[in-house]
C-alpha cells in the first residue's frame, strides 16, 4: 500500500495506536503521519462541524496532545472524528500552572495542538501567552487557520470591511462598559464585539448612547441551525433586544463613524452629558478626551458647566 499504510506508520504500535494517529469522516478512516514538532494553533468549527479543515483533522490526529480550554467540549469534537489524541486542559484559570508543562513537551520535541472552545485560538482566549513563550524559547509555531466568529460575522453583516477592529467583550459593569465604549468611539473602523446573551440589550443601549445611531448587526448562532443576522441602527437593535430573553453565541458588528473620527461641538457636548450620567466630572472629561482627542482641561471646564446646570462653554 506504500508508505501511507498504517503498518508502516513510524509510531504504529499494536493495541490501538492506529486510532491515535488517524481520523474518520463519515465512516471512512484516514491514517495520518505524526505532526511536526512545535506548537500548532488550530482553528476549529464555531458551530457547524462540517467547517473543520482536513489540515486541522490531520494536525489534531497527528499531535502528541491537544491543549483545550474545555476538554469535555473539545473531547466531543475529537470523538465525532474518531480522534484519540490526549487532551490537556489549558484555560485562563489553570494557564499559569499548565503552560510550563506544555513548554516542556515542546522542548522534548513533541507536537502540541492548541485549540479554543470554538473558532481560532487567541481570539478572546488564554493562548496568547503560550504562543509568546513558545516563540521566546525558540519552538516552531504553526498556524492551522480556519473558522473565526468575528470574521464570519463581518462577512455577512453587510457593513464596511476594509478596516475593522475586534474589541472582544465589553466590561460587564455599566460604568466600565460605558468608559470602554467612549474609547472605542474614536476608532475609524467597523467594530466587532462579543457579548453575552443576558447582557445584549443593555450593551446595545449603551453602544447607541456612546456611539450614536450607527448602522449595526447582531449575528447570532453563526453556522448553527438557528443562525440569524439582525440589521438595524444601534438604537433600533437596542429596542429589539431590550425585552425578552436572547440565547446563543453573539457577535455585534457596528459600522464606522460617518465623520471618520472628527467630532463637532454638539457631538462633544452630547458625549459629555452621557458620561456625566455615570461618572464624576474629571473622569467624564478624561473619557471624552480619549474618545475625541480634545484637550482634557477644556473638556473639564465644559463638564463642570454642564454639571452645574449651565450651558457648556
N, C-alpha and C positions, 0 to 999 in steps of 0.2 A: 504493500500500500504506500511505500515511500516514507519519507521522514515525518509525515503528519500522523502516522499510526500511533495509537496510544501505547502500544507495546514498546515502541522506540522512544517514547517521551522521556526526556532526561530526568524527570522527577517521578516517573511511574514506580509505584510500589504496590504489590498485591494487597488487597484488603480495603480498597475504597478510595485510593488517591486519584483514580480516574475521575471521580465526581469532583474532587478538589481542583482539578485542572481542566474543567470543561463547563459548558453551559448548554441549556436546552431552550429551543424556541419551537413552540407548537409541536412538541413531541419528538423533534429531531435534536440529537445531542451532537455538540461540536467540541472536540478536544482542542486545547489551546496550549501554546508554549508558555513557560514562565514569563511573567512581566519583567521588564528590565529593572535593575536595581534603582532605587530612588523613590521619591515621593510623587505619586500620581494624583493630581487634583481632578476628580471625576465628577462630571455633571450627571445627575440622574433625573428622571421624569418629575414634573411638578404635579402630575395627576394621572395622565394617560400613559400607561406602561409601554404603549407602542412607540413612544417618543425616545426610548433609550437607543443609543447608537451601538453598532456592532463593536466599535472600538472600546466603548465603555464595558460591554459584556466581556470582551477578551481580557481587559485590564482587571476587572473585578474577579474573574475566574483565575487569572494568572498571578495575582498578587499573593504575597505571603500573609497579609492581614488587611482587613478593611477597617479604617478608623471612622466611626459614625457618631453623629450627635445622639441618635436614639437607636440602640441595637435592635430593639423589637421592630421598629418601623423599617429599618434597612434589612433586617432579617426576613421580613415578608417579601421585599423586593428580590433578595437573593434566592429565596425559596421558590418564587414564581419562575425563575430561570434556572432552577436546579444548580445553583452555585453554592459550594460548601466551604468557601474561604472563611477563616477565623475572623470573628468580629470583635473589635475592641471599642469600648465607649470613649468618645472624645467630645465632651460638651463643655459649656462655659463653667460649669461647677467643678469638673474634675480635670480641666485642661492643664493646670499647673502641675498636677500630680502625674498625669499621663504623658505629657509632652516629652520629658526625659526618656521615658521607656520607648516611645516611638522613635526618638532620635537615636537611641541605642540600637534599635532594629536597623535603621538606615546605616549606621556605622558598621554594622555587621554584614552589609551588602544585601539586605532584604529589599523587597518591593512593598511599599505601603501605599494603599489606595485611600485617599481622603474623600469622604462624601458628606454632604449635609442631609438634613431630613428630606429635602427636595430641591431640585434646581442645581445651580452652580455654587460650589463651596466658596466661602469668603464673602458672599453676599448676605450680610446680617447673620454671620455665624462665627465661631471662635477660631477658624482655620488660619487666619492671617499670621498669628504669632508662630504657628508651626511652620508655615512656609518661610517666614523670615528667618527663623533659626536654622531650618534645614539649609537654606542658601548660605547663611553665615558660616555654617560648618562645612560647606563645600559639597553637599549632597546634590545630585541631579533632581530637578523639579520639573515634572512633565504636565502639561495641560491636556486634559481629555475633555474638550468642550462639548456643550450640548444645551439642554433647556435652561432657561433663566426667566423667572416670573416677570421681573421688570421689563426686560426686552420684549417678552411676549405681549405684555400689556401695551407697550409703546407701539408695537406693530399693528394692533387692531383698534387703537383709540381714535385714530383719525386726527391727531394733533401733531404739531411740528416735531420732526425727529432729527433735524440737522444738528441740534445741540440739546443735550439733556443732562439732568443732574439727578442721580439716585441718592436720596437722603435717608433711607432706612425707615425706622419707626419714629413717629413724633413722641415726645415725652408724654406719659400718661396723665400727669398732673396739669391742671389747667394753666397755671401761671407759667410753668416751664414750657408748656406746649406753645402758648402764645408768644413767648420770647423767641423760641426757635423759629416760629413762622415769620416773625419780624426779620430774623436773619436771612431767611430764605427769600423774602420779598424782593431783594435786590439781585437775585440770580437771573441773568438774562437768558434763560433756557427753560425748556419743558421740565417740570418737576415730577419725579416718580417717588411715591411713598408707599410703605406698607402700613396697614392699620388693622387693629383687632376688631372683630365684628361688633363687639359690645360698645366700642367707642366711636364707631364710624360717624354717627350723627353729630356728636359734639365736636369731633375733629373737623368735619366738613363745615360746621358753623363757624368755628374759629378760623379756618382757612378762608372762608368767604369774608370774614371781618378783617383779616390781616392782609389778604392779597387782592381784595376787590373782586369784582364779578367776572373772573376769568372763565373761559371755557375749560371743561374738565370731563373726566370719565372715571367711573368706578368699575374696574374689571374684577369680576368675582368668579372663583372656581374655574380659572382658566384651564383648558384642555380636559375638564371633567364633564360629567353628564349634564350638570345644571349650570354650565358656563353662561354668564351674562356680561355684557358690556353696556353700561348705562351712561349716556351722554347728557350734558346739560351745562349750565353755568354752576359755579360753586354754590351760589345761593339756592338755585333750583334743586341741586342734589342734596343740600343740607335739609331742605324741606322734605324731600322724598324719604331720606333715611333718618329723619329726626324722630319718627314714631315707628313702633313695631320692632320686631327682632330680625336681625340680619345674621346669616350664617355663612360659613365658608372662608376661604383664603381670599384676601382683598389686596388689590393694588390700586392706588389713586394716581391718576395721571392728570397733571394740571398744565395748561398752556402757558407760554412765557408771557411776561408783562408786555402790553402793547407799546409802552413807551421805552422799552429796551433798558429799563433801569433808571430813567430820569424822572423825578417826581416834581410836580408843580406844587404851589403853596397850599392849595386846597387839599391835595392828597397828603401832604406832610401834616397838616393840621388834623385831618381825619385819623391818621395813624397815631398822632399824639393822644387824641381823645380816646381812641381804643386802648392804647397802652395804659393810660391813666385810670382806666376802669379796674385794673387789677394790680397795678404797680405803683410804688411811690414815685415822686417827681424825678428824682435823679436816675432811677432805674428805667423809667419810661423814656427819658431823654436819651439814655445810653442805647436802649433798644432801637429807637428810631434813628439814631446816629449810625448804628451799624447797618441798618436796613437801607438807608438813603445816601450815606456818605456825607451828610450835612454836619456842620460844626456842632459839637456836643454842647458847648456853652450857650450858643444861640438857642438850641433846642431846649435847654434847661430853662432859660428865661421865658420862652414861649409856653412851656409846660406849666411853669409857675403861674403865669397869667391865666391859663385855662383852668388850673386848679382853683384859683381864687374867684372864678366865675366871670372873668373879663375876657375880652377878645384877645386872641394871640397876636403878639406884636409883629 
